[in-house]
Amino acid sequence: MDNVMAQLEGLVAHYEELQEMMADPEVINDTKRYMEISKEEADLREVVQKYKKYKQNKKELEDNKKIIANESDEDLIEMAKEENSEIEKEIPELEDQIKILMLPKDPNDDKDIIMEIRGAAGGDEASLFAGDLLRMYEKYAERQGWKVSLIDSEPTEVGGYKRVAIMITGDKVYSKLKYENGAHRVQRIPVTESQGRVHTSTATVAVMPEYEQVDIDIDPKDIRVDVYRSSGAGGQHINKTSSAVRMTHLPTGIVVAMQDQRSQQQNREKAMQILKSRVYDYYESQNQAKYDAKRKNAVGTGDRSERIRTYNYPQNRVTDHRIGLTINKLDRVMNGELDEIIDALILYNQTKQLEELADKNA
């Protein structure tokens, strides 16, 4: 903990510098710089507040010890003892919270994501389950106040998806959904099953951060661009103009459709940004060893073939195999109530990081 505290002193000094800079008229007039500084200040705020509270508690603890040792007023001594009893409980809690806040952060945690869901083993039932997962994530995103945009889909005749890709934008999307990467298994009686037998099917989920700048060059000759009229509400503008854009990367077959922006040019730019992210991720995943080393962490967020979770409908049960978590709330989970699972995965990952840090320091 001493090493962490030494780092925190420098961090507090930097935090105070950031606050001074945010009050500087030159910085205020430079919108881009002000936004960068204010974001950094916001990222540091919680740990600085916890550390200041920790230091205040340590000081109060010592002051109360002096009162207990030197005062003759029994009431004052008793009050000091009661305060110290509370402070001594709070200090270890603050230490643990500070340690977690000081853990190395995934640089992608603040990013929006591109999620690709594919029906895998199980034919029609797998495609239906892919659609169920899509709706689950859409409902979870809605609960988080995030926005979901459809960027590519290949529906099946039975109402599911052979594959579907969406973009989810909002606050710290990747930090919560990165743990969904992998194979999801469903156990249930398909609607087409006449004998009432439980079948097992799978769908895979790939979660990739949206890279603002991707170090990849795509040959324009490898991209087919189609424009079409946007669907949905929008009045005469949508009816008269072809503002929606579909881009196909011919070597990989990756397709991105974008119609959320106001103009065709904006849709082109956004579609290209998403296409680059997906093509980059595709080529990264070709070298599996490199892909796993880069993307996989303590709870296995890297391997798309890894079975991470089972959804058992007859028993209303969900099991996350990476952390041995089982909850009998499948109906609520499929309605987007994923917080209990995701929070447990985050806590497990943080605990593993703390253990590794303790071993390193030892």
Number of C-alpha atoms within 10 A of each C-alpha: 11 7 8 13 16 10 11 18 14 10 15 18 11 14 20 13 12 20 13 11 17 18 11 12 10 12 16 14 10 10 11 11 15 20 14 11 18 16 13 13 19 13 13 18 14 14 21 21 12 16 20 15 15 20 13 12 20 16 12 16 20 12 13 20 16 13 17 18 9 10 12 10 10 10 10 14 19 13 14 19 17 12 15 20 12 12 17 13 10 14 17 12 12 17 17 13 15 22 17 17 17 15 13 9 11 9 9 17 17 16 20 24 28 24 25 22 27 26 27 22 15 16 12 21 26 26 30 24 26 29 23 16 21 23 15 19 23 20 20 19 21 13 13 15 12 17 14 18 16 17 23 19 18 12 15 15 9 10 11 22 25 23 21 22 22 22 20 23 19 16 16 16 20 25 20 17 23 23 23 23 26 23 23 27 22 23 17 19 18 19 9 9 11 8 8 11 10 15 13 18 25 25 29 25 25 24 24 24 24 24 19 12 9 15 10 11 9 14 8 9 8 12 19 12 15 12 18 14 16 22 12 9 9 10 8 8 13 18 14 10 14 16 24 25 27 21 23 19 21 12 9 12 11 15 22 25 27 25 26 18 17 14 15 21 13 17 21 22 14 19 24 21 17 26 23 23 22 25 21 18 19 15 13 15 18 10 10 13 11 12 17 17 11 12 15 16 14 15 16 21 21 24 20 20 15 16 19 23 22 20 25 19 17 11 12 15 17 23 19 18 14 16 17 8 14 15 13 15 17 21 14 12 22 19 17 20 19 21 14 11 19 17 12 14 21 15 13 16 18 18 14 15 17 16 12 12 13 11 9 8 9 6
